[in-house]
């Protein structure tokens, strides 16, 4: 088991950004790579969370008919230029391979920042008739975007993600796919991550470079900042035209395909941390926790030791039979308190204390990571009680996060009001809000919000803030309020 | 479902290399990327095999205490130079990033060809005491080696693999790990891939650049060529010294760690194809087949159609309950024969034909992909019979491959004999053999074998060829025969 660094975690109220880095370090999730600009190493405990995220999403993708495939890491530089908006959006962030096998390359390659272009190239080979559609592909891969300001998990030059790429015979079908995947992301965020999200359409200024329209799920972090946690893009026929992806439709006419793409990344782990964790370290929702329960045997004499350790492993075996991921911490030369501290920082959902007195009573003292008193649970009820308790914790974390977001969502009707609300909110000090405002979907309006370092996050698919009104910038009538916030 | 290309598969006897490419295309496993030199696209059916390989191996790695992590794709160029043999071995094959974020980089990065160096850098940060050891890490990742001659799956510039990296407090412990992982690879090859392998030590000339000693599993393809299907390396303290990975041992002295690394890659899929497939297309061992059974309903009238299709789906549901991966091919406008052909090419293990007459008899005609007559199996026995039949097929494929290897393994006692045996053997024409010869582990001897385009494959851990004798080159006494072959 990895050592504790012994360093302190900065309280959130003091410096939220420092707290975030501290939690990642103390929970042993990741560390900055330093020698590779803007990159990180995802350590085993962090990677185990990613594996749980992957498993849950991958099942949903497959259940909805998508198949995994793998496309090259390197993309000919010329490919990006085929879609004008796309190259404009991505070229400042590209890492370029100019030498390979000891020779200067004639055509340079970029490391994929996303794969619409190279996949478009192959779709053109694979699709010829409406019978080949829909084509529903997903890829789990690493991608690279040379960002200036990075933050572990939230924004790193290299990150891991999945990117779905689909082609359809009609815009309606493509549109349905875009929204279906947005729903899957939303469900996953709510039910697995216990992270409430707002599903909505991005403004034209904020959409994916090359898309007709983008949709996202937006979550609120504990400093009131927004996190775009997943995106789903209606690519229209833009990439179809750029890569000549045509099919013969049922009327025997050649037509460009309608495409979508959608993705979530290791950024989700940043979202998990910033939604649930506290000043004592990581808090994880049970459905994504690599270790859901730890049993800490407590002893004084050797006779007690043999007894509690044996019983602890017996209980663990029983709980594993109930599909609970459990560990026994029977390390020597370490006090129970130090063990509690160790697992608390790492976000283990529940701790079971098992001493000679507990054994005598046939019970164990159980403590939930997210607060509340210890409770004694009879050992023979544990197999039923613990899954119930974990379910309850999953729901409680979600409810708490919903309440936090609702408490920090406000309505405003002028730019001055928005400015006042968001003034002084920083990633470090917190104070961010979701401000529901009428803003026209016009890049000029988005630009005004940049003045106060805010942005439109999304036009919610479900409007809970009273419909139309006049744009605070243009005065034009708009159909609904948009979420405005400072964002990661 | 993907279309059939309608192209023919070249018979193995005519051109084995062309046959291999044809099988990959007709089974829809992958295709050359062309626009990215030496790369391929792994298509859904090929990637599904990789996922099955991953799942089986990942479980074994975790069961033996290894944890997954993720390290950066890019490695500072200077890192490779820290281990003299390592840089010499890999520098001709590197892809180099010289520009990122629109700027020329001060320190260039290489795309990892393997990760010993970057992982060594982090091990140095993570390890300080014997208590931190052993450190058992695995990474699933893409890597890049700019090879001149590529062949889908077997050797591509980018490939997918896992790389285990471990650090230990003693050479004995590291050595045990190296052999433990070699055993896991060997077991996986035999039991899942149904591909017999010889476990053994590589010669000094053939070892991994930077290792003290390398071990491999070597398999025989149907053209008698050897395929190095997995490797496990005893790195000694070489990378420990290069990256200053020290620990305080139990005697309170500073010592360099003892490291290992081990890997298998998408190359295994090439091995699978070349071990079992035939002139009609892909043949897959049931334990790695993404689709183990296909039900083809047969009908003439609409009434029959409704009935057989309904029953086919009912049977499929039942078989899925028995953990059999089954599909129903109820496509319209396609004759049963064309469907048989389609699934045969794709390596589906068994085909179930279900027509009105079968239904009347309460039975289905079952045909194994690897030959033999059709047999009628009562529908109510299918849930028991089909798993049994798949198990039998798994064993039969293995036995057939063992026999092929034994039939093509010969003993030789002079270079002339070796030359005669391997003369004229080519990847295209076949005729390769495993030649068991006494050769001294001396790069000078390995160099002589290169004259006839052969190489030492491994010194088998279990010697089945009669112990010591005189080296055919040096005349020196050596302890055992080595496998000599032409190889991929």
Interface residues (C-beta under 8 A of the other chain):
Chain A: X2 X3 X31 X33 X35 X36 X37 X39 X40 X41 X42 X43 X44 X47 X48 X50 X51 X67 X68 X69 X70 X71 X72 X73 X74 X75 X76 X79 X91 X92 X93 X94 X95 X96 X97 X98 X99 X100 X101 X102 X109 X111 X118 X121 X122 X125 X126 X131 X132 X137 X141 X142 X144 X146 X148 X157 X158 X160
Chain B: X2 X3 X31 X33 X35 X36 X37 X39 X40 X41 X42 X43 X44 X47 X48 X50 X51 X67 X68 X69 X70 X71 X72 X73 X74 X75 X76 X79 X91 X92 X93 X94 X95 X96 X97 X98 X99 X100 X101 X102 X109 X111 X118 X121 X122 X125 X126 X131 X132 X137 X141 X142 X144 X146 X147 X148 X157 X158 X160
